[in-house]
Amino acid sequence: MSKVEGKVITKDLSKFISSLLDKIDIFYAKDYEGFRETYAKIFIIEKNNGRSINELCSSMCIYRKEEADFLICLLLDLIYYDKKITPAQNALMENIIIALGLNLIAFREIKLRYEQISRFNQENERENERENYQEQRRQEFDISLEQAYEILQSKENDSFESIKKNYRRLAKEYHYDSLHSKDLPPELLKIAQEMMKKINLAYEIIKEARGI
């Protein structure tokens, strides 16, 4: 997969591949002993022989559906290591599935579930990053909801449209570009930048409090 995209196998990717080998070891534990040692020998032989994907696949025998599903999931785990699948990777995967004599439709159904899980995980990661960022900024400035209204020169019973207008007015007033053009000294520019952070944070706190 790395060769298809011209990528370098990093230390982290090597660790991930090692974890996949652990899964294989567990899956075949009842049937084969010393999997790691056998794998190492096979890897050296195949690396020296340089056989193609089709040649490698034709030498494999898969008899059980559970084994086929496991192999498909293993390959998808490898592809989705970086949380996405490229057209080249997808084409290679489908060629492998066909060469192994596996069900291409079943592969596409499993891949669809992987894509859904991957999107869900990415959305969760983005949401967690946003929450962590907001929490860090809150800790940095320690702004309460009451203080947030004061910073935006607003009151708790003001409409959100009114608060938004105040936010935009203040953001324009303290924006770096606006102040930089006035040739202010660096000390005042730094104070303005800190104030701009407070304005943005206050706006986020009020939006979150109002469920917006």
C-alpha positions in Angstrom: 0.0 0.0 0.0 2.9 2.4 0.8 4.5 1.7 -2.5 1.3 2.4 -4.4 1.2 6.0 -2.9 5.0 6.4 -2.9 5.0 6.7 0.9 7.8 5.9 3.3 7.0 3.3 6.1 7.4 5.4 9.2 8.2 4.2 12.7 4.5 4.7 13.7 3.3 2.8 10.7 5.7 -0.1 11.5 4.3 -0.2 15.0 0.8 -0.3 13.5 1.7 -3.2 11.2 3.2 -5.0 14.2 -0.2 -4.7 16.0 -1.9 -6.2 12.9 0.5 -9.1 13.1 -0.6 -9.5 16.7 -4.2 -9.8 15.5 -3.1 -12.5 12.9 -1.2 -14.3 15.6 -4.3 -14.4 17.9 -6.7 -15.3 15.0 -4.6 -18.3 14.0 -3.4 -19.3 17.5 -5.4 -22.5 17.5 -4.1 -23.6 14.1 -0.5 -22.5 13.9 2.2 -22.1 16.5 5.2 -19.9 16.2 3.4 -17.5 13.8 5.9 -14.7 14.2 8.9 -16.9 13.4 7.2 -18.3 10.4 6.1 -14.9 9.2 9.7 -13.6 9.4 11.0 -16.4 7.3 8.2 -16.0 4.7 8.8 -12.2 4.6 12.5 -12.7 3.8 11.8 -15.3 1.1 9.1 -13.2 -0.6 11.2 -10.0 -0.3 14.1 -11.7 -2.2 11.8 -13.4 -4.8 9.9 -10.1 -5.6 6.7 -11.8 -6.7 3.8 -9.7 -7.9 0.6 -9.2 -6.0 -1.2 -11.6 -8.3 1.5 -14.3 -7.8 1.4 -13.9 -4.0 -2.4 -14.1 -4.0 -2.5 -17.2 -6.2 -0.3 -19.1 -3.7 -2.8 -18.5 -0.8 -5.7 -20.8 0.1 -8.6 -19.4 2.0 -11.2 -22.0 3.0 -13.4 -20.4 5.6 -15.7 -17.4 5.4 -14.5 -16.2 8.8 -10.9 -16.3 7.5 -11.9 -14.3 4.4 -13.8 -11.7 6.4 -10.8 -11.4 8.8 -8.4 -10.9 5.9 -10.6 -8.2 4.4 -10.8 -6.4 7.7 -7.1 -6.7 8.2 -6.4 -5.1 4.8 -8.9 -2.3 5.5 -7.3 -1.7 8.8 -4.0 -1.1 7.0 -5.6 1.2 4.4 -7.4 3.3 6.9 -4.3 3.8 9.0 -4.3 7.4 7.8 -8.1 7.6 7.9 -8.7 7.7 4.2 -8.5 5.5 1.1 -7.2 6.8 -2.2 -8.4 5.6 -5.7 -5.0 3.8 -6.2 -5.3 2.0 -2.9 -8.9 1.0 -3.6 -8.0 -0.4 -7.0 -5.2 -2.4 -5.5 -7.5 -3.7 -2.8 -10.1 -4.8 -5.3 -7.4 -6.5 -7.4 -6.2 -8.4 -4.3 -9.8 -9.4 -3.4 -10.4 -10.8 -6.9 -7.0 -12.5 -7.1 -7.7 -14.2 -3.7 -11.1 -15.4 -5.1 -13.0 -13.5 -2.4 -16.4 -11.9 -2.7 -15.9 -8.4 -4.2 -19.5 -7.3 -3.1 -18.8 -8.4 0.5 -15.6 -6.4 0.4 -17.4 -3.3 -0.8 -20.1 -3.7 1.9 -17.4 -4.0 4.7 -15.5 -1.1 3.2 -18.6 1.0 3.3 -18.9 0.3 7.1 -15.3 1.2 7.5 -15.9 4.5 5.7 -18.8 5.3 7.9 -16.8 4.5 11.1 -13.9 6.5 9.8 -16.1 9.6 9.1 -17.7 9.2 12.5 -14.4 9.0 14.3 -13.0 12.0 12.4 -16.1 14.1 13.3 -15.6 13.1 17.0 -11.9 14.0 16.8 -12.7 17.4 15.4 -15.3 18.0 18.0 -13.0 16.9 20.8 -10.2 19.2 19.4 -12.7 22.1 19.3 -13.8 21.4 22.9 -10.2 21.0 24.1 -9.2 24.3 22.4 -12.1 26.1 24.0 -11.3 24.7 27.4 -7.7 25.7 27.1 -8.7 29.2 26.2 -11.1 29.3 29.1 -8.4 28.2 31.4 -6.0 30.8 29.9 -8.4 33.7 30.5 -10.8 32.2 33.0 -13.9 34.0 31.6 -17.3 33.4 33.1 -20.6 33.8 31.2 -21.3 37.1 33.0 -17.8 38.4 32.0 -18.4 37.2 28.4 -21.4 39.5 28.1 -19.4 42.3 29.6 -16.6 41.8 27.1 -19.1 42.0 24.2 -20.7 45.0 25.8 -24.0 43.1 25.9 -26.6 42.0 28.4 -28.0 38.5 29.2 -31.4 39.5 27.8 -30.1 40.9 24.6 -31.1 39.1 21.4 -28.4 37.0 19.7 -28.5 39.3 16.7 -27.6 42.2 18.9 -24.8 40.3 20.5 -23.5 39.2 17.1 -23.4 42.9 15.9 -21.4 43.9 19.0 -19.0 41.0 18.4 -18.4 42.0 14.8 -18.0 45.6 15.7 -15.5 44.8 18.5 -13.7 42.2 16.3 -13.2 44.8 13.6 -12.0 47.4 16.1 -9.4 45.1 17.7 -8.4 43.2 14.5 -4.7 43.2 14.0 -4.9 44.5 10.4 -7.0 47.5 11.4 -4.6 48.4 14.3 -1.4 47.6 12.4 -2.3 50.2 9.7 -2.4 52.9 12.5 1.3 52.4 13.3 0.6 51.6 16.9 3.6 50.6 19.2 4.2 46.8 19.6 3.0 47.0 23.3 -0.4 48.2 22.3 -0.7 45.7 19.4 0.1 42.9 21.8 -2.7 44.1 24.2 -5.1 44.3 21.3 -4.3 40.7 20.3 -5.0 39.5 23.8 -8.3 41.5 23.7 -9.2 39.9 20.4 -8.7 36.5 21.9 -11.0 37.4 24.8 -13.6 38.7 22.3 -13.6 35.5 20.3 -13.7 33.4 23.4 -16.6 35.4 24.9 -18.6 35.0 21.7 -18.0 31.2 21.8 -19.0 31.0 25.5 -22.3 32.9 24.8 -23.1 30.8 21.7 -22.5 27.6 23.7 -24.6 28.8 26.6 -27.5 29.6 24.2 -27.1 26.3 22.3 -26.1 28.0 19.0 
